[in-house]
Amino acid sequence: MNKREDKEPGFIGQVIGCLTSPRVSFKSILEKPSLLKAATLILLVAIVASWASYNYAGKLPLPSIIERETGGQFPGQGVLISPEQLRQTLVILNTVTGFIGIFGGWLISSAVVHGLSRGRRGKGTFKSMLTLAGYALTPLLIQHLLRLIDSLMVTEQGLLQLSGATQVFNQPLLDAIANATIDVFSIFKLWSIALFVIAVRENYEISTARSVVNVVATYIIMLFLSVFLPL
């Protein structure tokens, strides 16, 4: 028994295992699911993502920040506030919103897929789904670490060019949907979705096909929610 316990991976080993051998790693995690560890991983992702977003927003000129955050409407008209104070307020607001959005996305996507899977007689608990869903977001940690590095190196001009490239439609709602779709189909997000499929299959003991259907339905719902909520 001691030899078996010695072979059990720790938290970092589980995180790495989710990337290298997800099926085996998820089965191991399900033997003793730790929601605290999953929440810690999500917290780490949120911190790195928020840090990168803060750096990016801090390099944008004030007009660009106002355009992105308020749709071009200057907030607080008639209120005595300096441009720098306004800038800091919008940057912090954007950072906090992104931080909350990561936790919100984790909780809501887990709840939606749990409802879909349990509704089709799938096994598994919500706690274990939350735990596996947290580990399934491991690729996003890599993505946001790369964003953090880029945010420290990118110039203001380069950031403005990148921001302009994300304008797909002139109509705000269509543009929001387009950008949300582009975000879903990033390499790291697709990697995370693939892990999510495996996590759902292992947690509810359902077929891969049913797991894919449930996950696709979940992300379609999340896609439309992201247009109105910061997920």
N, C-alpha and C positions, 0 to 999 in steps of 0.2 A: 504493500500500500504506500509506503514511503517513497518507493521508486516511482510509482505512478504519480504521486503528488509532486515529485521533483520535476517530472516531465510536463506538468501542466503549465501552459504559458501564462505569464503575467499580463498586466494591462497592455504594455507596449507590444508584447508578443501577440496578443489578440488583435491589436490594431493592424500590425504587419500581416498577420495571418488572414485578415479579411481581404487584403489586397492580393496575396499570393495563393491562398487556398481557402476561398470564402466558404465553401460548403462544409469543409471539416471544421473551420473556425466557428461558424455559426452553430453547428451541432454542439461544439464544446461549450460555447457561451450559453446555450439553452439548458445545459445541465445545471448551471448555477447562474442565472441571469442577474446582473447587477445594474440596476437602473442608475445608480450613482455614477458608475464608471461611464455609462453611455452619456449621461448628462455632462460629465466632465469633458468628454470628447467634444460634445456639441458646444460647450462653453469655450473650449480652445479654438474651435472653428470660428465661433462668433467673435472672439477677441481679435484674431488675426484678420478676419474679414473687415471688422470695424476699423481696425488700425489702418489697413490699406485704404479703405474708403475715406477715412479722415485725411490721409496724406493726399489722395487724389483731389478731394474737395478743397483742401487748403491751397492747392496750386492753381485752381481755376480762378480767373478774374471775377470780381463781384457780379458784373452783368450776366455772365454765364451761369453762375450759381442761382441767381434770381430767376433766370429763364427756366432752368431745370427744375427748381423746387417750387416755383409759384406760377409757372406757365406764362411768365413775362409780366405778371402783375406785381408792382412794387408794394410789398407789405408795409403796414404801419404808416401809411400816409397821414401826415398831421402829427406824428409822434416824433419827439426829439430823440433821434438815435443816430449815432455816427455810422458811416459805411463799414468801418472795421468791426463795430459791435454787431451790425447786421450780418456781416460775413461770418463771424464766429458763431452767432446764433444758428444760422442756416447750416453751417458745417456740422455743428454738434447735433442738431436735430436730425440731419441726414445720417450721421453715424449711429445715433441711438436707435433710429427707426430700423436701420439695417441689422443692428444687433438683435433687436426684438423680433425682426422678421425671420431670422434663422431659427430661433426657438419656436416661433409660431409655425413655420413651415414643417419643422420636425413633428410637433404635436398634432397639427391638423392632418398632415399626410398619413401619420400613423393611425389616427382615429378613423379617417375615411377608409383606408385599406382594411382596417380591422372590421368595420361595419360591413364592407363588401364581402370579406372572406368568411366572417361568422354567419352572415346572412345566407351563405351557400354551404352551410354545415361544415365549415372548416373548423379544425381544432386550434388550440393555442389561446393564450391570454393577451390582454392589451399590454400588460407590463412587459412581457417577453417581446411583443412586437415593437414597443417603444425602444427597448434595449437594442434589438437587432437593427432597427431603423437608424439608431444613433451610430452604430458601427458602419452601417451601409453608406453613411455620409463621409467616410474617411477620405475618398478621393477629393472631396471639396476642400479638405485641409491642405492638400498639395496645391490645389488651384489657388487658394487664397494666400498661401505662402509665396507662390510665384507672383501673385498680384502685389503682395507687400514689397517684394524685391523691386518689382517694376515701378511701384509708386514712389520708391526712394530715388529712382534713377531717371524717371521720365521728366521731360522739360514741360513748361507751360504750353509752348507751341505744339509739341507733340500730343499733349493731352487734349488741346482744343481740336486738333485734327481728328483724333480718335472719337471725341464726343460728337463731332459733326457727322461722322460716318454712321452713327447709330440712328440718325433721323431717317426713317423709312417712309413714313406718310406725313402729310401735312395735318391730317385729322388726328387729334390727340388720342382718341380711343383706339383707332386702328394702329397708331404708332406704338401704343402701350402693349397691345396684343402681339404685334410683330416682335418687339424687343423681348417680351416674355418668352415667346416661342424660340427666338435665337438663343436665349439663355438656357432653355431646356436642352437644346441640341448642341451644347458645348461638349467637348471631349470628356471632361471630368464629370459633367452632369450625367452624360450617357453611361459612364462607368459606374456612377453612383446608382443610377436606375437599374443597371444590370445586377448590382449587388442587392438592391431592394427586391428584385424579382426572386433571387435566391433566398433572401431572408423571409419573404412571405411564404414561399414554398416550404421551407423548413419549419417555420413556426406553426403553420396551420395544417401541415402534412397534406398538401394538395398537389395536383399535377403541375408541371411547369407551364402548360398551356393556360390553366386557370389562373395561375399566379401572374402570368403576363397580362391576361385580360384585366385582372383586378388592379394591377399596377398602372396599366395604360389608362384605365378609367379614373384612377386616383389622380394621375398627373394631368389629365384633361380638366378635371375639376379644379386642381391647384392652379392650372394655367389661367383659367378665368378668374379665380380668386385673386391671383397676383396682379390683375389689372386694377383691382380696387383696394387690395391690401398689400403691405410691404412684405411679401413672403420670399 
